[in-house]
Amino acid sequence: MKRPLNAAKFLVAKAGSDVTFRQRLLVAPKETIETELGVTMADGHEIRIYENTDTVTHLVLPPPSRLNEEEREAARTGVASLEYLRKTMYDPAPDIRPPAGQPATALDGPLAPGALATAGRESIRRGLAFLDSAVDENGAWHCIRFSTADPNIPRHFERPAFVSAFCALALESCGEKTARAICTRTRQYVADTMEYPGLWRYYRHLPRDLDSSALCSLVIGDHPWILLGRNVSRMLANRDEQGRFLTWLLEDGEPDVVSRFRIEADPVVNANVIAYLGDHPETADAQAWLADLIREDRVEGSSKWYPDAVAIYYATTRAMIRARPAFDELRPVLAERILGLRDEEEGFGNVLQTAQAVSALYNIGCLQNANVKRLAERLIGSQHEDGSWPELLAFGDQTLRWGTVGQIGHASESVTTAFCIEALERIVEILAA
């Protein structure tokens, strides 16, 4: 059965027409829901079912806000102050390191596919060792906030839930024990930062947003709030007249620092929301809009938040495999577009762009059409001695024109490393076949 868009609504409707199901739901709610939907819910979360009658009415209150009244007021009124922004940051970040001079894993001339696959596996394990030391014990991934216009503006670490989800989704491709352990603690961090009914914000002084909410929902998809679709109606309400999903979830009394940029449909944000919500009539218009951008070759510069076409193609192919049959008809077009981005070195730009292009090609089933050996050599040869890969711009707002203050970039060695591990997993699979 195709997963219902709003599982809670589906269950209530079935209980209204199926007496036997209604009774099972009342007696053993969690087990009944898991059986009906074919899922396994996260442990540690109790499900209770209450039945309204002619003489008894239940009023269900949402959980209290994670922010107290003083914190909410500070967020609402402090958005104009750089001082409040600094509270969302942590220790100053070091200067960017140069790319690796010598490969961390030395390749003694051209290797046969099997030997190259072995070298790739070793590279993956070195990358995981770095991540295991870089990701917090509580599962938070660190990112660095910097100015793309002025390198003299101080760089600072940050750890929004979005970054953790962004990286964990890439790392889920890896079956290594260390990767599974990192993802387990990351899922806990993402769940701990969730606001009812399943929404997230990047910074406390910003409103909740669909990009963070979609990716975080994908990471903790077995949490009952997410599995039952508690956040679905709020997400669907955040579409424009063309059915495209808008980034910011603006509420009465919430921070309004982004209200002037309300009308913005970003292709990657839409792809991420579609990946979470799935292929349903409610997402059809957003799918059609994104598909037209790709077919008509209009993706370059179309994203406010992501720096290049590769990022858009990568997000679209991720939605393709998570929301089948969404975008299936785009496979040949995407293959042509991505392969057309190859440079003289058979890569796709910098090592982060190359890693995302590799994974996108894998997602659409045509990675073998690229020079897989050269790609493996490029990724392995770009790794630092400590197992990391270089810090490269992953996302950021390049369109604000508030001088250097508004040109914001986000990146870290940990972020690049997660995507390089994902790409190497895909390449090793091809080489070892």
Salt bridges, closest charged atoms under 4 A:
GLU36 OE2 - LYS14 NZ 2.82
GLU46 OE2 - ARG48 NE 3.02
GLU51 OE2 - ARG22 NE 2.74
GLU69 OE1 - ARG72 NH2 2.54
GLU71 OE2 - ARG204 NH1 3.35
GLU73 OE2 - ARG76 NH2 2.83
GLU83 OE1 - ARG86 NH1 3.34
ASP132 OD1 - ARG185 NH1 3.21
ASP136 OD1 - HIS142 NE2 3.00
GLU158 OE2 - HIS410 ND1 2.60
GLU172 OE1 - ARG322 NH2 3.26
GLU176 OE2 - ARG121 NH1 3.19
GLU176 OE2 - ARG125 NE 3.01
GLU195 OE2 - ARG201 NE 2.71
GLU195 OE1 - ARG208 NH1 3.77
ASP240 OD2 - ARG244 NE 2.82
GLU251 OE2 - ARG208 NH2 3.62
GLU251 OE2 - ARG234 NE 2.66
GLU254 OE1 - ARG201 NH1 3.10
ASP279 OD2 - LYS2 NZ 3.88
ASP292 OD1 - ARG295 NH1 3.32
GLU296 OE1 - ARG298 NE 2.61
ASP297 OD1 - ARG337 NE 3.62
ASP328 OD1 - ARG331 NH2 3.11
GLU329 OE2 - ARG295 NH2 3.22
GLU345 OE1 - ARG374 NH2 3.46
GLU346 OE1 - ARG342 NH1 3.95
ASP386 OD2 - ARG97 NH2 2.94
GLU391 OE1 - ARG155 NH2 2.79
ASP397 OD2 - LYS304 NZ 3.48
GLU413 OE2 - ARG97 NE 2.78
GLU413 OE2 - HIS384 ND1 3.88
GLU425 OE2 - ARG121 NH1 2.70
